[in-house]
Amino acid sequence: MNSEFVSPDRSLLLTLQRATHATVHLIAAELVDLDLTASEINALANLADGRGRTVSQLGAAIGARPTTLTSVLDRLERRGHITRSTHAGDRRSVLIELTDSGRAAAVVIGRALADLENRALNGLPGEAITGFYAVLDALIKEGA
């Protein structure tokens, strides 16, 4: 794709952005009862495995800077979904962990995400999915 101009309907990045936008809307619609923003859903989904994360680790996992996460974490903490505590190994770091209500929300989020992925990817050959991950990994590497 060595071209100075890529038509918007043939641009991988613009198509990815449209797909991301559509996916965010689908997820929000499916999880409307949780009354969470897309950023809050993303944070809870990344904490769903039950392992606590520092703010910088969570920021890296969701692709956001620690300072950007502050308001998201404030809202999640006010709603009782997370706790923040001093990290045992590094007193300068804050550890983010799910509460019982956060774990319950994360389970609902995980099921919705898995269902959406299964519906979207159903019938695609494994090579196509592998290729999609290769493209995503290349874009992530480019932005790192």
N, C-alpha and C positions, 0 to 999 in steps of 0.2 A: 504494500500500500504506500509506495513512495510517490506521493502526490502532494502538491501544495494545497489543493482543495479537495475535500472529501464531501460529497453530497450528504446532507443531513440524514437521508434515508439509507445511506450506506456507511455511515460512521458508526464504528463499534462503540465508541465512547458515548455518543448521543443515544444510541440504542440501549446501552447499559443504563444510562441515566433514566430513560423512559421506563425501562423495566424495573429499576429501583423505585421510582416514583409510584408505579402501579402496584408493586409489592407492598410498599409502605401503606398504601390505601387499603389493600386487601387485608393486611394484618390488623390495621386499625379497626376496620369494619368487623373482623372476626373477634376482636378482643375489646370491643366497645364497652362491655360490661365491667372491665377492669378499670376504666377511666384513667388510662395511662397515656402519656405521650409516646411517640415513636422512640425518643431517646431513653425514656424510662423502661420501655419494653426491651430495648437493646441491652441496657445495663443489666436488667434482671435475667435476661436470657443468657448473658455471659457469666452470670454468677450461679446459674442453675445447677452446676455440677457440685455445688456445696463447698467448694474451696474458696476461702477468703482471698481477696486480692487487695493489693495496695492501690491507691488512687492512680498511680502511674501505670501499674499493670492493667487495671481495668481500662484506663484511657487507651493504652496500646491495643487491647483486645477489641475495643469498639471503634478505634480510629479517631479518638478525640484527645485533645490535650487535657491534662489534669485540671487546669483552670476552667475549661469549658464544662467539665463534669460537676463542678461545685453546685450549681443550681439544680441539676438533675438529682444529685445525691441529697441535697437539702430536702427536696420534695419527697423523695423516697423515704428518707429518715422520718420526716414529719408524718407520713402515712403509716409508719411502722413496718416498712418492708425491709429496711436494712439497719444495721448498726455500724458505727464507726468507733474504732478503738485504736489505741497505740499498738503498733506492730511489735511483738515480743522480741524479734531479732534486730529491730532498728527503731528506736524510740522516736526518730524523726519522721517515720512513715506512719500513715494512717491505714489501718486494715478495714476493708469493707466486707461485711458478712451479711447473709440473709437472715431474717427473723423467720418465725413460723409462717407469718402472713406472706412474707417475701417468697418463701419456698413454695407455698401454695400457689401464688401468682406465677412463679417461674414454671411450675408444672403445667399450668394452663397454657402459658406462652409456649413452652416446649412442644406440647401436643399440637397447638395451632400451627406452629412453624413446620413441624414434621408433616402434618396433613397437607399444608400448602405445597411443600417441596414434593411430596409424593404425587399430588395431583398434577403439578407442573412438569415433573420429570417422567411420569408414567409413560412408558412406551418408547422413551428415547434409548438409543443404544448406549451401552457403557462407554464406548469410545467417544461419543459426543459429550457425555458428562465429564469424562477425563480431560478432554480438550477444553471444555469450559473452565474447569479448575486451573488448567495451565494458563489460560488467558488471564483469569483473575489473579493468579500468583504473579504473573509478569507485571500486571498493573500495580499490584501492591508493592512489588520490588521497586518499580519505577518511582513510586511515591515515597518510599522509605528514606 
